[in-house]
Amino acid sequence: MRLGNRFFFAAAAVLAVTYFAAWFILRLDATGVTVASAVLGGTLLLLWPAARLVAGRVEIELGQAREAVDRIASGDLRPPVGPVGSDSVGSLGRAIDRMAGRIRHRLQVSERESGDLRVLFDGLEDGLAFIDREGLVSLCNPAFERWAGREVAPGTRIGTLFRSPRIAEAVSASRRGESTTAEVELGEHTVLMSARPHRSGAIIVLRDLTVMRRLEGVRRDFVANVSHELKTPLTSVVGFAEALVEGGLEVGQARDFAQRIFANATRMRYLVEDLLDLSLLESGSWSPEPEAVSVGAIAREVWDTLSPRVRAADLDLRVSGTEEPAWADPDAVRQIMRNLLDNAARYSDEDPAVAVRIRPAGGLQRVEVSDRGPGIASVHVERVFERFYRVDPARSRARGGTGLGLAIVKHFVEAHGGEIGIESALGRGTTVWFTLPNAARLSKRKSSHVPA
């Protein structure tokens, strides 16, 4: 039974007993009124301390419940209220505990979600910032700070962060309810800036377009280069073929035209094959199938297959160094040596010898292909492995190169886990070197792991 109910029934019982006692006394004596009054007063005097005691206890219990609610309102959800006193106030305490538990759970869920959003916000590659109605930054991520070039504290005015006035103008337009998207230059970078209204301010996003623009430039250059490389021999083929169709040529002249058509068609075939090989390598679709191969033997084999026009200068191949086999894909090694020897033969003007040196280099084989040609200026050395890059475009085309050979070689070498480089100086020739795994070293390593 609850405290209030118990107190009510106890008081009612005392009053009932007092009433009947007073009534009985009135029946026995004329002075009963006085006696009844005395009895009633005494009863009230007896009930007053009990009522004060019960009221004080209830007040204390309600005070504890009120303190618990105040703690919850201030954010302190840890200490539970628990049962406090009587059943009624205890039920109130348990209800407060349940409420605090639900609030605590919801706050934990909210904190987790807020933490996840913060990690996502900070991890964005795009710069993101919230601008208030006064044009001040209220929140931004690290990427936005990188674009600003400094740490951006809340309250920083957006117009002070960037030299380009277009960003501040876009923020102002967003505060008027207008969305803006435009490309802006931030230093050496091209950035796509997007600003749109957000509450009474704006939200601004900065996305780096530099790599995309560079890739677009590479694509345009690639298409232009391929078109140019195909246009030159194709024009020759069409011209000589028209002359043959029209007839009236002497036998020797007709044979010469046919040979020119064949040479230009072969040049286009090589270009298409190189493009297909390069596409296969760059896409990652090709992987080597290594075995023990002799780089020196492959170099001599490839040298014997070079076209007579390339070897017309009576060039000689000199192979020296170790005969230990490398661990590589034989077809890839043939293509590597074909491109390097072909280049060396085309540019060996001063010395009629092309040298191939093979030597061990810390578990690898280092292969060097050298010529005594005109050499390459240092400004061009770092770019010779780029597609279609030519130190002397006119001379390269005249000698029949596609401009893709060294790019293909680089991809083949790196697919084997090797490295490639070039050493050259004007008037002193060029050496292209690369490394491949040593088959003997790999065999020793594998045998050392075989259990006895």
Buried (B, 14 or more C-beta within 10 A) or exposed (E): EEBEEEBEEEBEEBBEEBBEBBEEBBEEEEEBEEBBEEBBEEBEEEBEEEEEEBEEBBEEBBEBBEEBBEBBEEEEBEEBBEBBBBBBBBEBBBEBBEBBEEEEEEEEEEEEEEEEEEEEBEEBEBBBBBBBEEBBBBBBBBBBBEBBEEEBEEEBEBBEBBEBEBBBBBBBBBBEEEEBEBEBEBEEBBBBBBBBBBEEBBBBBBBBBEEEEEEEEEEEBEEEBBEEBBEBBBEBBEBBBEBBEEEEBEEEEBEEBBEBBEBBBEBBEBBBBBBEBBEEBEEEEBEBEBEBBBBBEBBBEBBEEBEEEBBEEEBEBEBEBBEBBBBBBBEBBBBBBBBBBBBBBBBBEBBEBBBBBBEBBEEBBBBBBBBBBBBBEEEBBEEBBBBBBBBEEEEBBEBBBBBBBBBBBBBBBEBBBBBBBBBBEEEBBBBBBBBBBBBBBBEEEEEEEEEE
